[in-house]
Amino acid sequence: MNEFKAAWWLPGPHLPTLWAALARPRSSLRTRRERLELTDGDFIDLHWTGSSGGPIVLVLHGLEGSPRSRYVGAILERIEQRGWGGLLMLFRGCSGEPNRLNRSYHSGDTGDLEFLLSTLVKRYPKRPIMAIGYSLGGNVLLKYLGQSATNSKLTAAAAVSVPFDLAAAADRLNRGLSKLYQRYLVRSLKDKIRVKFSIRSAPIPLDKLARWNDFRSFDNNVTAPLHGFTDVNEYYTHSSCRQYLGSITTPTLIIHSNDDPFLSIDAIPKNNELSISTQMILTEHGGHVGFVYGRNPFKPQYWIDDCVIEWLENRYDCL
């Protein structure tokens, strides 16, 4: 894999983060939609693309991601171009329609991922399954890999810009310019809660929702009670993937930047926390799911796409 050299015209952590999220062209890729019914009476929506043969590459999006997220469309295009099958799993409530249950999705919920993978293994027993997780989706993926250890249903995985320690991520997003990301994401989460409970009674006091404007207060009063945690501290402690990294046996690539505005540098795992199956590429610059490179601002390139595809390709070739 080529060494990452940040674009000179996007200095600092915020410009590459915002460029990749707002200025990168959206994909026009067409997908096939499937609704997967879950055992608890809820559902998740899937978007398929690419080949009906060869490996399946599962994509897990970040917080409040969707098929319109630019990094999602870009990686699905690369998967299709490679001749593989691409599959986007949308977390509960992220497909434009409220999910049925009072609960939603959260950073440590590996149950739906496990159910989907079990379903895929039964449907396609001869197709290898690989996965790519971004941000929150990366945390879910790494936690699943550590929990499942030798029973993972994946042949290879990659995780990008992961909030390894959720408490540290919440604190980082409540400082400086990173508050802008927090404001946008928490507002989106609150809007979903209002829509969900506009047609049924809410198990939380919606009249106080306007007060919960940072991740800690929102997670303490909304995420934790809706998902069976006693408080935000229990939620963050049980859901952070950092504690599971040493148990991963699936070949896994982690890509992270020291200047990621979603996580402080001291919360990035050290090499001795990683299993021998895991490789971490830690760059000095790149922002959060940014990693824009190239000399010409009119022809930007996105290093993480090249990097994860090459990693998965090498793992697949070794099968």
N, C-alpha and C positions, 0 to 999 in steps of 0.2 A: 504494500500500500504506500502511495506517495505521501510524503510529509505534508502536513497542512501549513499553508502560508496565507495568512489572512489578507483580504483585499485592503490595499492601502487607503482606498477611498471610503472605507467604513471603519474608522478607528473606534476603539472602545468596545464595551460589551453591549451597549443598547442599540447602536446603529445596525449591526448585523442581525440582531434579534428582530428588530422591527422591519428591516428590509425583507428578510425571509418570510415574515408573517404577513406583510402588507403589500410589498412591491413585487414579489415573485409572481409571475403569471399563474393563473389557475389552470389546472388541467381540464381538457375537454373530453377526457376519457369516459366512455360509456361503461356502466357496470350493470350486472344482473343482480337484482335485489332478492333476498330471501329472508323470511321471518322465521326464527328458530324459537319454538315454544320451550319454556323452561319447566322444570318439575314443580316449582312453587307457584305456578299459574301466571307467571310473568313472561316476558319475551325479550329477545335482543334481535336487532336487525343486522343483516350481513350484506356486504356488497362484493360480488365476484367479478373477476376479470381474467383475461388471459387464457392459457391453454387448459384443456380438460385432461391432459396427461402431464407426466413429469411431477416435480415437487409442487407442493402448495406452500406459499409464503403468506403467513398470517400477519396482518398489520394491526397494532394496537395504538390508538391515538392518545393524545394528551388531554389534559383537563379541558372540557368543553369543546373538544375537537369534533369534527364532522367530515362527511365526504368532501365538503368544500374547503377543508383545510389544505393549504398549498403544499405542505410537506407530504400529506397523504396522497394527493393526486400525483405528485411527482414520483414517489416511490412505486406506486401502483403502475405508472407508465413504464418505469424501468423494469419492473417484474414482468410485465407483458412483453416488452421488447426482448427480454432474455428468453422468452418462450416458456415461462413458468406460469403457474396459476396463482393469481393474487386474490387475497381474501381480507377485506376490512371488517373487523368486528367492532360494531358500535356499542359502547357501554349503555346500560339502561338509561333511557330518556334522552339519548343523544341523536336520535334519528329524526327529530322534528315532531315527534308525537310522544306525549307523556307515557311513561310505563304504567302498568296497572296497579302495582303495589305502592304502599306509602314509602317504602325504601327506594333508593336510587342507586348510584354507583359511588365507589370511593377508592382511594389510593391503594388499599390493601386487599381488595376483594378479588380473590383468585378463583372463586367458585364457578363463575360463569365461563371463565377461560378453561378451567378443567372440564366443564360439561361440553363446551364446544369441541375441545380436542378429542374427548372420548367419542363424540359424535362423528368427527372426521375420520378417526381411526377405524370405526365400524363401517363407514361408507366407503372409504378408500384405503383398504388395508395394504395396498402395494405402493402408495404414494408417500414419499418422505414429506414431513411437515417441518417447516422452519418458521421462525417468527422474528419480527422487528417491533420493538416498543419504543415509543417516544414519550419523554417526560413522565407523566402519571402512568401511561401505558408501559413505560420501561420499568417503573417501580413494581407494577403488577406482575410483569413478565419475570423479573429477577426474583421476586418473592416466590412465585410459583416454581421456578426452577430450583430454588433452594429448598423449598418445602418438599417437592417431589423427589429430589435427589436422583437416585438411579432409576426411578420410575417415571421420569419425564417422558412425555410422548413426542418430544421435539428432537430432531437430529442436529439442529444448530440454532443459535439465536443471536440477536444483536440488540443493544439498548442504547439510546441516545439521550443525553441531557437529563439524567435521572435525578429526582429529589431523594437521594439515598436516606436522608434523615428528615422526616417530615416536620418535626419540631424546628429544626434548624432552618428548613426551607420557609416555614411560616414566619420565622423571625427575620430572615433575610428579605422577604417580600414586604415586610412592614418598615423598611428603611429606604431612605433616599428615593431615587427615581424608580426603584423597583416597586414602589407603591402604586405606580401607574398600572402595572400588570395586575397587581392585587385588586385594584379598584375595578378594572374591566372584568376580571374573572369572577369576583364575588358578586358583582352586579348581575352577570349572566346567570349564576347559580341561583340568586334570589329571584330573578324573573321566572325561572323554571319552577321554583317552589310555589310562587304565587299562581302560576297557570295550573299546576298539578292540583292544588287544593282550592281552586276556584269553584270546582264542581263537586267537592266532597269535604267532609270535615277533616281538619288537620290535627295531628297528634302533637303539634308544637304550637306555641302562641304566635300566630302570624302578626298580631298587632305590634310585636316587638322586633319583627324582621328588619325594619329600617335601621335599627341600632347596630346590627351586627355587620360591620363594614370591613373587618379584617378577617383573615383566615382563622385565627385562633377563636374569635368570638363566634364566627359562623360555624366552624367545625364543632365547637363545644355545645352550641344550642340547636344545631340542625343535623350535621353529619353524624355526630356521635349518637344522639338518641334515636335517630331513624334507623341506625344500623346496629343497635344493641350494645354500644359501648357506654360505660358509665360517664365518661367525660372526655374532653379533648386529649388529655394526657394518655389515657388508655388507648384511644384511637391511634394517636401518633406512635406510641410504643409498639403496639401489635402490628401496625400496618407498614412501618418502614422496612425497606428491603435490606438495609445494610447488614443486619444481623444474620441474614440468610446466605450471604454471598459465599461464605466458606464451604457451603454444602452443595454447591452447584457442580454437577458432573457432566452436563451437556456442554459441548464446545460453545463458548459465549464470548462475544465481543462487546465491550463497553466503551463508548466514546463520550468524553466529557471535556469541558473547558474550565480552566482555572478562573476565568472571569465571568462564568455563568451568573447572570444577575438574579437567578432564582435560588441560588444556594451559596453559602459562604464556603470559602476554600477549606476551612478546618473540618467541614462535614463530608469532604470527599474521602472515600475509603483509601486506606493505605494498601500497598501491595501484599502485606502479610495477612490482610483480611480476605483476599481473593483465593479461590480454589485454583488448583493447577489446570483446570479446564477453562479458566477465564483469562482473557487478555484485556487489559485496559489501555486505551490510547488517551492520554491526557495532554491537551494542548494548552498553550498559554492564552490564546485568544480564540474567539469564535462565538461567544454569546450563548444564548439558549436556543437550541435547534436552529442555529444560524449557519456558521461555518461557511461563509461566502468567500470565494477566492477568485482570482483573475485580475489582470492588469486593467482591463477595459470595463468601465462602469456600464457600458451599453451591452456587454456580453458577459454578465456574471455567471459564475459556475458554483455548484453546490457540492462541496467535498463529501458530505456525509452520504449522499446518494451513491457516489462511486465507491466509497469505503465499505458500506454495508453489503452492497451487491457483490463486490469482490470477495469479501469474507464468506458470504453464504455460498458463492460459486465454488470457492476452494474447498469448503466443507462438503458440498454436494459431490464434487469430483472425487473425493476420497471415499465415498460410499461404495 
